[in-house]
Amino acid sequence: MKKILITGGAGYIGSHTAVELWKAGMEPIILDDLSNSDPTVLDRLEEITGKRFAFYQGDCNKKSLLKSIAEKYKIEGLIHFAAFKAVGESTQQPLKYYRNNVGSLLVLLKFMEEKGIKDLVFSSSCTVYGQPEVLPVTESTPRQEAESPYGNTKKICEDILVDCVKSKMGIRVISLRYFNPVGAHPSAKIGELPLGTPNNLVPFITQVAAGIREKLTVFGDDYDTVDGSCVRDYIHVVDLAEAHVKALAYLNKQENNFYDVFNVGTGNGNSVLEVIHAFEKVSGVKLDYQVGPRRPGDVVKTWADTTKINNVLGWKAKYSLEDSMRDSWNWQKSLD
């Protein structure tokens, strides 16, 4: 079996991707420092797959750790999820974000070069588009100036990857620009597990529904959208995980020194209020929410044009917004 190293593999998207890799006949090797994930996810992955995945706890900035993994396993591909991702925190602690998010990519690229590892799927973000002037967003939509140090780290990392490919380093790279991952594994054994107050809408919704949080605030209802609330492209995490498997398979067929980028979304935009109503419909729980003032830095509306990933990788989102809300709620209930 091809062994794929997943940095941040115990996290939300990483753990779901580990399952999809295993289903596709590959063996995930998980590296995670557990700063934003829980070690119980390894037990849950074993319950889903019947396999105990190799796990290394540590920082992917540490080259000695990467070398020790490569001594034991022949790594044939790498998926790089590990990054700090709280937009607000990044504005307060930019150096922490540049050191971790940019620094770790530099260490990994040097490691790949030394070990002759060719294939890398990089976890990028639709934040690189900022507030786009034209919708939906295609891969050729100009990247805007970043709204936060977090967003800027993703732009910088993409630029580093392009430069490495241009330098004829011999690698093959795909950057996947995620839109808004939501949902959980249909088994309800793994899902989004925010530490402290959630930064994302859906875990906040499920925690309000479960009585963990008192009330949900919708930041603004006077935007130029269908109902005045911000619009995003919400992609089910299992669909997103499958996109990584497709990306690896595609890289395998390319010549050396290859780079491409793909949007990963549904191709549809949903407003915050639409997400709330979809959750209420599938859960039967009436949410306590209030409308608050606009939040500085929020993009008003964005969603993906998925034509390229549909045609080139043969990938298409299968899950609906209601599916995502149902799976998120089942996951939340499993934690009680």
Phi, psi and omega in degrees: 000139176293133181260124183243122177278125179246109174279136187072026187286350176265000180279187186300299183285322181301318182293320178292325178292324176302318179297314183291325175298315180299317178299329181273005176089020176246159182250114178282136170250117189263129173238124183203138178271359178062023178286338180222033179206175187237135182297340179296343179299331180294321175295320182291323176297322178294322178297322182286316190259341187078008183235135174270109183284145174299136183224134174237125176268123179166179186263127181285001168284347184267107184294328181296325178292316178299318180297320181293326176293317182292335177291330183267327184233144173274098183281125182248001177189161185221134172242122187253098176264328194303117179192150168283144189221012179274111185302313182299314180297325182295330178286335179273327184229065185299323183296323177302320183286318179293319180298313185283307189287317179275316182301318182295325178295319178299316179297316181295320180295320177295320177299315179299317181298315183292326184264359180069028177276125189265324195256130179224128169252122184255135180278099177256198189205150175291352176299339180294342180275345184059218174268100185293148181278334181233137178238150355289167183276125172258170180294340179266001174301131182300138174287138181263168173301135186294144179278347185205160173303323177304308180300324180293326178298325180291319177298313181298316180298318177300317181296319178300316181297317178300315181297321179295320178293318178298331182283001181064043180287345177094008182264164176234125191226139167236129170262124177259119179267100182286145166269231189255101181291133178218178176086189181202169178298137182302340177287346185064022179265335174225153181185191181283128184231077183292140175270123183079208183288127181297141173270343185254155186298310191293315176298331175294317178301311184292327178288327174294316180298327181275356179085008180283324177241149189286317190203152177256137175252129172266119186276087176095135175227025182235025175280165178278072179223181186302324181226014177092348179261160185297149183245134179223166176258108185263116185250131180296137186297331178288321174300315180299317179299318180297329178297327178292322178296316178297321181295317178297317180298321180291317179302323183300337183264357186267160172289163174299161179061052182245139175218137172207166182225142181224137167286141173237104179204188180266341187090003179234146174256139174233140180280163177302318181293325176295322178296315179301314182292324177296320178296315180300323182294313185280334184266336186074011181255129177275123184273141174270107179224157178227157176265126178248184179291162176302150180258127182303139175087353181290131171288137185290307181207140176202139170207164191268145158271118185256015183305317186294310182292327177298314187278318187276314181267349183067031181249140176212139179297134181256331188270143178270171176299320179295322175302315181298317181292321178298313182293323177297318181291318178297322178295314180300317181295329180290342181275343185289000000 
